[in-house]
């Protein structure tokens, strides 16, 4: 128990250190007028050379649950629905068609490189690496001055593409286990999963709007409900086997149009401020952990700076 408690404490201390460094790097990014995400990754790479720095290891499922739903929800509630309707064509082409094309291209290359890559395994690999990271897209676009049309398309694509890749991934895994793959069945599952996921997201948005009507007299409670909303949407959709990502996006788009109408000015202001801080903290941790968790740099720092290494060199 003492060892576990010590490891947890070391992880919390590292997270606090990373958040403090992130705040400083945000100032540097503003001074240099460069994308904040790039500065964070570089800062994380530098931290990887610090000897003795504890390493945060989180299971992928936990990492996905902690970061993706709130960041996607924050992007969705700030994304104008009229822009989504206007740019629906390019968004679908990028988030669905191009993700499928990228997955197939990666699968063809992987299958040709080594016979160990069966088609199911190759498609699984393609589904993992084909969609651009929505967190990176949303973060970088905030710091770049680009035409509004391009920003709208890329933001919309960043909120949807992971849903396409996740469906392909699940179908590929099922094909690898059963040895059977049906394109028609895959298309039906994709459509059903997407529609049901969006339906769950809208239903959660309607429920949350009603809850906000009850809690609007106490802004701190409305704030708490807002923070819990993306997790409720994602977990419910994931529980029934549909797209949790599309559910979160649908909830955010619906809540952005309905929740402000039932809240008072104090609650709206508090929720806006809270989501600004939460988005900053989560994005900071994501990108700085990407840099500081680089295994090769960490191994290099240990090899070059630890005393036994120098003792062997002198001997």
C-alpha positions as CSV (number, residue, x, y, z in Angstrom):
1,X,0.0,0.0,0.0
2,X,2.8,2.4,0.8
3,X,4.4,1.7,-2.6
4,X,1.1,2.4,-4.4
5,X,0.5,5.6,-2.4
6,X,4.0,6.8,-3.2
7,X,3.5,6.2,-6.9
8,X,0.2,8.0,-6.8
9,X,1.8,10.9,-5.0
10,X,4.7,11.1,-7.4
11,X,2.2,11.1,-10.3
12,X,0.2,14.0,-8.8
13,X,3.4,15.9,-8.2
14,X,4.4,15.5,-11.8
15,X,1.0,16.6,-13.0
16,X,1.2,19.7,-10.9
17,X,4.7,20.4,-12.3
18,X,3.5,20.0,-15.8
19,X,0.6,22.3,-15.3
20,X,2.9,25.0,-13.9
21,X,5.3,24.6,-16.8
22,X,2.3,24.7,-19.2
23,X,1.2,28.1,-17.8
24,X,4.7,29.5,-18.4
25,X,4.8,28.1,-21.9
26,X,1.5,29.7,-22.7
27,X,3.1,33.1,-22.0
28,X,6.0,32.1,-24.3
29,X,3.6,31.1,-27.1
30,X,1.8,34.4,-26.8
31,X,5.1,36.4,-27.0
32,X,6.5,34.4,-29.9
33,X,3.1,34.2,-31.7
34,X,3.4,30.5,-32.4
35,X,0.9,27.6,-31.9
36,X,0.6,26.8,-28.2
37,X,0.4,23.1,-28.9
38,X,3.8,23.1,-30.6
39,X,5.5,24.9,-27.7
40,X,4.0,22.4,-25.3
41,X,5.4,19.4,-27.2
42,X,8.8,21.0,-27.3
43,X,8.6,21.8,-23.6
44,X,7.7,18.2,-22.9
45,X,10.7,17.0,-25.0
46,X,13.0,19.1,-22.9
47,X,11.5,17.8,-19.7
48,X,12.2,14.2,-21.0
49,X,15.9,15.0,-20.5
50,X,15.4,15.7,-16.7
51,X,16.9,12.7,-14.8
52,X,14.7,11.2,-12.1
53,X,11.5,12.7,-13.4
54,X,8.6,10.4,-12.6
55,X,6.6,9.0,-15.5
56,X,2.9,9.1,-15.7
57,X,1.4,5.9,-17.1
58,X,-2.3,5.8,-17.6
59,X,-4.3,3.0,-19.3
60,X,-5.4,4.0,-22.8
61,X,-9.1,3.7,-21.9
62,X,-8.7,5.9,-18.9
63,X,-6.7,8.5,-20.9
64,X,-9.3,8.5,-23.6
65,X,-12.2,8.9,-21.2
66,X,-10.5,11.7,-19.2
67,X,-9.5,13.9,-22.2
68,X,-11.6,13.2,-25.3
69,X,-15.2,13.7,-24.1
70,X,-14.7,17.1,-22.3
71,X,-12.5,18.5,-25.0
72,X,-14.8,17.5,-27.8
73,X,-17.8,18.8,-25.8
74,X,-16.0,22.1,-25.3
75,X,-15.3,22.3,-29.0
76,X,-18.9,21.4,-29.9
77,X,-20.6,24.0,-27.6
78,X,-18.4,26.7,-29.1
79,X,-19.0,25.5,-32.7
80,X,-21.8,27.4,-34.6
81,X,-24.4,25.0,-35.8
82,X,-25.0,27.1,-38.9
83,X,-21.3,26.6,-39.9
84,X,-21.8,22.8,-39.5
85,X,-24.8,22.9,-41.8
86,X,-23.1,25.1,-44.3
87,X,-19.9,23.0,-44.5
88,X,-21.5,19.6,-44.1
89,X,-20.3,18.4,-47.5
90,X,-16.5,19.1,-46.9
91,X,-16.8,17.9,-43.3
92,X,-18.3,14.5,-44.4
93,X,-15.7,14.1,-47.2
94,X,-12.8,14.7,-44.8
95,X,-14.1,12.9,-41.7
96,X,-15.6,9.9,-43.5
97,X,-14.4,9.4,-47.0
98,X,-10.8,10.5,-46.5
99,X,-10.5,8.5,-43.2
100,X,-11.6,5.4,-45.1
101,X,-9.2,6.2,-48.0
102,X,-6.3,6.7,-45.5
103,X,-7.2,3.5,-43.7
104,X,-7.1,1.5,-46.9
105,X,-3.9,3.1,-48.0
106,X,-2.1,2.3,-44.7
107,X,-3.6,-1.2,-44.8
108,X,-2.3,-1.8,-48.4
109,X,1.2,-0.6,-47.4
110,X,1.3,-2.6,-44.2
111,X,0.1,-5.8,-45.9
112,X,2.7,-5.5,-48.6
113,X,5.5,-4.8,-46.2
114,X,5.2,-8.0,-44.1
115,X,3.1,-11.1,-44.4
116,X,2.4,-11.1,-40.7
117,X,0.0,-8.3,-41.4
118,X,-3.2,-10.0,-42.4
119,X,-5.8,-7.7,-44.0
120,X,-7.8,-7.5,-40.8
121,X,-4.6,-6.5,-38.8
122,X,-3.6,-4.1,-41.5
123,X,-7.0,-2.4,-41.5
124,X,-6.9,-2.2,-37.8
125,X,-3.5,-0.4,-38.0
126,X,-4.9,2.0,-40.6
127,X,-7.9,2.8,-38.5
128,X,-5.7,3.6,-35.5
129,X,-3.4,6.1,-37.3
130,X,-5.6,7.5,-40.1
131,X,-7.7,10.1,-38.3
132,X,-6.1,13.4,-37.3
133,X,-6.2,14.0,-33.6
134,X,-9.2,16.2,-32.8
135,X,-7.6,17.6,-29.7
136,X,-4.6,18.7,-31.7
137,X,-6.7,20.2,-34.5
138,X,-8.9,22.2,-32.1
139,X,-6.0,23.4,-30.1
140,X,-3.8,24.5,-33.0
141,X,-6.6,26.2,-34.9
142,X,-7.3,28.5,-31.9
143,X,-3.8,30.0,-32.2
144,X,-3.7,30.4,-36.0
145,X,-5.3,33.1,-38.1
146,X,-7.0,31.3,-40.9
147,X,-10.0,32.0,-43.1
148,X,-13.3,31.3,-41.2
149,X,-14.4,28.7,-43.8
150,X,-11.3,26.6,-43.4
151,X,-11.4,26.8,-39.7
152,X,-15.1,25.7,-39.7
153,X,-14.3,22.7,-41.9
154,X,-11.3,21.5,-40.0
155,X,-13.0,22.0,-36.6
156,X,-16.0,20.1,-37.8
157,X,-13.9,17.3,-39.3
158,X,-11.8,17.1,-36.1
159,X,-14.9,16.5,-34.0
160,X,-16.2,13.6,-36.3
161,X,-13.3,11.7,-37.8
162,X,-12.6,9.6,-34.8
163,X,-16.1,8.2,-34.9
164,X,-15.4,6.8,-38.4
165,X,-12.0,5.4,-37.4
166,X,-13.5,3.8,-34.3
167,X,-16.2,2.0,-36.3
168,X,-13.6,0.7,-38.8
169,X,-11.4,-0.4,-35.9
170,X,-14.2,-2.4,-34.3
171,X,-15.2,-4.0,-37.6
172,X,-11.6,-5.0,-38.3
173,X,-11.1,-6.5,-34.8
174,X,-14.3,-8.5,-35.3
175,X,-13.1,-9.7,-38.7
176,X,-9.8,-10.7,-37.2
177,X,-11.5,-12.8,-34.5
178,X,-14.2,-14.4,-36.7
179,X,-12.4,-14.5,-40.0
180,X,-15.4,-13.1,-41.8
181,X,-15.8,-9.6,-43.2
182,X,-18.9,-8.3,-45.0
183,X,-18.7,-4.8,-46.6
184,X,-22.5,-4.5,-46.6
185,X,-22.8,-5.5,-43.0
186,X,-20.0,-3.0,-42.2
187,X,-21.8,-0.2,-43.9
188,X,-25.1,-1.0,-42.0
189,X,-23.3,-1.1,-38.7
190,X,-21.6,2.2,-39.5
191,X,-24.8,3.9,-40.3
192,X,-26.7,2.4,-37.3
193,X,-23.9,3.2,-34.9
194,X,-23.7,6.8,-36.1
195,X,-27.4,7.4,-36.1
196,X,-28.0,5.8,-32.7
197,X,-25.0,7.7,-31.3
198,X,-26.3,11.0,-32.5
199,X,-29.8,10.1,-31.2
200,X,-28.3,9.3,-27.7
201,X,-26.4,12.6,-27.8
202,X,-29.5,14.6,-28.6
203,X,-31.5,12.8,-25.9
204,X,-28.8,13.6,-23.3
205,X,-28.9,17.2,-24.5
206,X,-32.6,17.4,-23.9
207,X,-32.3,15.8,-20.5
208,X,-29.5,18.1,-19.5
209,X,-31.5,21.2,-20.6
210,X,-34.4,20.1,-18.4
211,X,-31.9,19.6,-15.5
212,X,-30.5,23.1,-16.0
213,X,-34.0,24.5,-15.7
214,X,-34.2,23.1,-12.2
215,X,-30.6,24.1,-11.2
216,X,-30.4,27.5,-12.8
217,X,-31.0,29.2,-9.4
218,X,-27.8,27.7,-8.1
219,X,-25.0,28.5,-10.7
220,X,-22.4,26.2,-9.0
221,X,-24.8,23.2,-9.5
222,X,-25.4,24.1,-13.1
223,X,-21.7,24.3,-13.6
224,X,-21.3,20.8,-12.1
225,X,-24.0,19.5,-14.4
226,X,-22.2,21.0,-17.4
227,X,-18.9,19.3,-16.5
228,X,-20.6,15.9,-16.1
229,X,-22.6,16.2,-19.4
230,X,-19.9,15.0,-21.9
231,X,-19.1,12.0,-19.7
232,X,-22.7,11.0,-19.4
233,X,-23.2,11.2,-23.1
234,X,-20.0,9.3,-24.0
235,X,-20.5,6.5,-21.4
236,X,-24.1,5.8,-22.3
237,X,-23.3,5.6,-26.0
238,X,-20.3,3.4,-25.4
239,X,-22.4,1.2,-23.1
240,X,-24.8,0.4,-25.9
241,X,-22.0,-0.1,-28.5
242,X,-22.5,3.1,-30.6
243,X,-20.3,6.1,-31.3
244,X,-19.5,7.9,-28.0
245,X,-17.7,10.6,-29.9
246,X,-20.7,11.4,-32.1
247,X,-22.9,11.3,-29.0
248,X,-20.7,13.9,-27.3
249,X,-20.6,16.2,-30.3
250,X,-24.4,15.9,-30.8
251,X,-24.9,16.7,-27.1
252,X,-22.6,19.7,-27.3
253,X,-24.2,21.1,-30.5
254,X,-27.7,20.7,-29.0
255,X,-26.8,22.1,-25.6
256,X,-25.1,25.2,-27.2
257,X,-28.5,26.2,-28.6
258,X,-30.8,25.3,-25.7
259,X,-28.9,25.6,-22.4
260,X,-28.0,29.3,-22.6
261,X,-31.8,30.1,-23.0
262,X,-32.7,28.5,-19.6
263,X,-29.7,29.8,-17.6
264,X,-29.3,33.2,-16.0
265,X,-26.3,35.5,-16.7
266,X,-24.4,34.4,-13.6
267,X,-24.6,30.7,-14.5
268,X,-23.7,31.3,-18.1
269,X,-20.7,33.4,-17.2
270,X,-19.5,30.8,-14.7
271,X,-19.9,27.9,-17.1
272,X,-18.0,29.7,-19.8
273,X,-15.2,30.6,-17.5
274,X,-15.0,27.0,-16.1
275,X,-14.8,25.4,-19.6
276,X,-12.1,27.9,-20.6
277,X,-10.0,26.8,-17.7
278,X,-10.8,23.1,-18.1
279,X,-9.9,23.2,-21.8
280,X,-6.6,24.9,-21.1
281,X,-5.6,22.4,-18.4
282,X,-6.6,19.3,-20.4
283,X,-5.0,20.4,-23.6
284,X,-1.8,21.4,-21.8
285,X,-1.5,18.0,-20.2
286,X,-2.2,16.2,-23.5
287,X,0.5,17.9,-25.4
288,X,3.2,18.2,-22.7
289,X,2.7,14.5,-21.9
290,X,3.2,13.7,-25.6
291,X,6.7,15.3,-25.4
292,X,7.8,14.2,-22.0
293,X,6.7,10.6,-22.5
294,X,9.0,10.0,-25.5
295,X,10.7,6.7,-24.5
296,X,13.9,7.2,-26.6
297,X,14.6,10.6,-25.1
298,X,13.9,9.4,-21.5
299,X,16.3,6.5,-22.1
300,X,18.9,8.8,-23.5
301,X,18.7,11.1,-20.5
302,X,19.1,8.3,-18.1
303,X,22.0,6.8,-20.0
304,X,23.8,10.1,-20.4
305,X,23.3,11.6,-16.9
306,X,23.2,8.8,-14.4
307,X,26.5,8.4,-12.3
308,X,27.1,4.7,-13.2
309,X,27.4,5.6,-16.8
310,X,30.1,8.1,-16.2
311,X,31.9,5.8,-13.8
312,X,32.1,3.1,-16.5
313,X,33.3,5.6,-19.0
314,X,36.2,6.8,-16.7
315,X,37.1,3.2,-15.9
